[in-house]
């Protein structure tokens, strides 16, 4: 699968590296694709194929992993150009400047904002409720960490669910895109436990059934 990773921070780099290792064609999109930091990212990810401008990366790929910081989300999407018909997997959380709360929730979500800004794209919320350590390795003594995802387009959700499963998570469909209003506050709970309750990053959310 051809996947554009828009955002070269920790989340984009981690997921891009792992997806490239699984055989996907990864193109990192950056405002400064020739910068030393981005080129080092490519060198450290031998399976990733290229770094391009945001617009060029988005043009080349039908699936987009959107891992830009929330504060840069609208600008990044504007730079990406026309995303009509593309699957856009949104990994963002609308954290405030001090990372102790979210700026949206309950009546609106970051994912819904992104769907508005990227009109015509099929937005799926995913990869926003786990630590980097869990993204690197979602296996906990034989149990797969749960990754919830939600969206309005069946085909786009199937693509996201497949990638979640390939990465080793248990993929749980949480419904339509409006459910991102619940998943984004869930990420804030994770941050509360990890940082303020000092649990660290070596734990994950898990759905249990019987």
C-alpha positions in Angstrom: 0.0 0.0 0.0 1.2 3.5 -0.8 1.0 5.6 2.4 1.9 9.2 2.9 2.9 10.1 6.4 2.2 13.7 7.0 4.1 14.7 10.1 7.7 13.6 10.9 7.5 13.8 14.7 7.6 10.9 17.0 4.2 9.4 16.0 4.7 9.8 12.3 8.3 8.5 12.5 7.3 5.4 14.6 4.3 4.4 12.6 6.0 5.1 9.3 9.0 3.0 10.2 6.9 0.1 11.3 4.6 0.2 8.3 7.6 0.4 6.0 9.0 -2.7 7.7 5.7 -4.5 6.9 6.3 -3.8 3.2 4.2 -0.7 2.6 5.6 2.1 0.4 6.0 5.0 2.8 6.5 8.6 1.7 7.1 11.1 4.5 5.6 14.5 3.8 7.3 17.6 5.4 7.4 21.3 5.0 11.2 20.9 4.7 11.8 17.5 3.1 15.5 18.2 2.5 16.2 19.3 6.1 18.9 17.4 8.0 16.3 16.0 10.5 14.0 14.7 7.8 16.9 13.2 5.8 18.1 11.5 9.0 14.7 10.0 9.4 14.9 8.5 6.0 18.4 7.1 6.7 17.1 5.5 9.9 14.2 3.9 8.1 15.8 1.9 5.2 12.4 0.6 4.1 10.9 4.1 3.8 11.2 5.3 0.2 11.3 9.1 0.2 10.7 12.4 1.8 8.6 14.9 -0.2 6.8 18.1 0.3 3.4 17.7 2.0 1.6 18.3 -1.3 3.7 15.8 -3.3 3.5 13.1 -0.6 -0.3 13.5 -0.5 -0.5 13.5 -4.3 1.4 10.2 -4.6 -0.6 8.2 -2.1 -4.3 7.3 -1.7 -3.8 6.6 2.0 -2.6 9.3 4.3 -1.5 8.9 7.9 -2.0 12.3 9.4 0.4 12.8 12.4 0.9 16.5 12.4 0.7 18.4 15.7 -2.8 19.7 16.4 -1.6 23.2 16.3 -0.4 22.7 12.8 -3.2 20.5 11.5 -5.1 23.1 9.5 -2.0 24.5 7.9 -0.7 21.1 7.0 -4.0 20.1 5.4 -4.1 23.4 3.4 -0.6 22.6 2.1 -1.6 19.0 1.2 -4.1 20.3 -1.4 -7.1 18.4 -2.7 -7.5 15.2 -0.8 -10.9 14.2 -2.4 -11.4 10.4 -2.3 -8.3 9.7 -0.2 -8.3 7.8 3.1 -7.0 10.1 5.8 -6.2 8.3 9.1 -6.1 11.0 11.8 -3.8 10.3 14.7 -4.1 13.8 16.4 -5.3 14.8 19.8 -6.4 18.4 20.4 -4.2 19.0 23.3 -3.8 22.4 24.9 -0.5 24.3 25.1 0.3 22.8 28.6 -0.8 19.2 27.7 -3.1 19.0 30.7 -6.4 19.2 28.8 -8.0 19.2 25.4 -9.4 22.1 23.4 -12.3 20.2 21.9 -14.6 17.5 23.1 -18.1 16.2 23.7 -19.8 18.3 21.1 -17.0 18.4 18.5 -13.8 16.6 17.9 -10.5 17.2 16.2 -11.3 14.5 13.7 -14.5 16.2 12.7 -12.7 19.5 12.3 -10.1 17.7 10.1 -12.9 16.2 8.0 -14.2 19.7 7.5 -10.8 21.1 6.6 -10.0 18.2 4.3 -13.3 18.2 2.4 -13.8 15.2 0.3 -11.3 13.0 2.2 -12.6 9.9 4.1 -11.4 10.5 7.6 -10.8 7.7 10.1 -9.7 8.4 13.7 -7.1 6.0 14.9 -3.7 5.7 16.7 -4.5 8.4 19.2 -5.0 6.3 22.4 -1.6 4.6 22.7 1.9 5.6 23.8 4.9 5.5 21.5 6.1 2.5 23.4 2.9 0.7 22.6 3.0 1.7 19.0 6.5 0.2 18.8 5.3 -3.0 20.4 1.6 -3.6 21.1 2.1 -7.1 22.5 1.7 -7.4 26.3 2.6 -11.0 27.3 0.6 -12.4 24.4 -2.3 -10.0 24.6 -2.7 -7.3 21.9 -3.3 -3.8 23.0 -6.7 -2.5 21.8 -6.8 0.3 19.2 -10.2 1.9 18.7 -11.0 3.5 15.4 -14.0 5.3 13.9 -15.1 6.9 10.7 -18.0 7.3 8.3 -16.7 5.6 5.2 -16.8 1.8 5.2 -13.9 1.3 2.8 -11.6 3.8 4.6 -12.4 2.1 7.9 -11.5 -1.3 6.4 -8.2 0.1 5.3 -7.5 1.5 8.8 -8.6 -1.7 10.5 -6.2 -3.7 8.3 -3.3 -1.5 9.1 -4.1 -1.6 12.8 -4.2 -5.4 12.7 -1.0 -5.6 10.7 0.8 -3.5 13.3 -0.2 -6.0 16.0 -3.1 -4.2 17.7 -6.6 -5.5 18.4 -8.7 -3.4 16.0 -12.1 -2.3 17.5 -14.5 -0.4 15.3 -16.0 2.3 17.5 -18.6 3.6 15.1 -19.0 6.7 13.0 -16.6 9.7 13.1 -18.6 11.4 15.8 -17.3 8.7 18.2 -13.9 10.6 18.0 -15.6 12.9 20.6 -15.1 10.0 23.0 -11.7 8.7 21.8 -9.9 12.0 22.1 -10.9 12.4 25.8 -9.8 8.8 26.2 -6.3 9.8 25.1 -6.4 12.6 27.8 -7.1 9.9 30.4 -4.1 7.9 29.1 -1.9 11.0 29.5 -3.3 11.6 33.0 -2.4 8.0 34.0 1.0 8.0 32.3 2.3 11.3 33.4 0.3 12.7 36.4 -0.2 9.3 38.0 3.3 8.3 37.1 2.4 5.0 35.4 4.8 5.7 32.5 4.3 4.5 29.0 4.5 0.7 29.3 0.8 0.1 29.6 -2.1 0.0 27.1 -5.9 0.0 26.9 -7.6 -3.3 26.5 -11.1 -4.4 25.8 -12.2 -7.6 27.5 -15.2 -9.7 26.5 -17.1 -12.7 27.9 
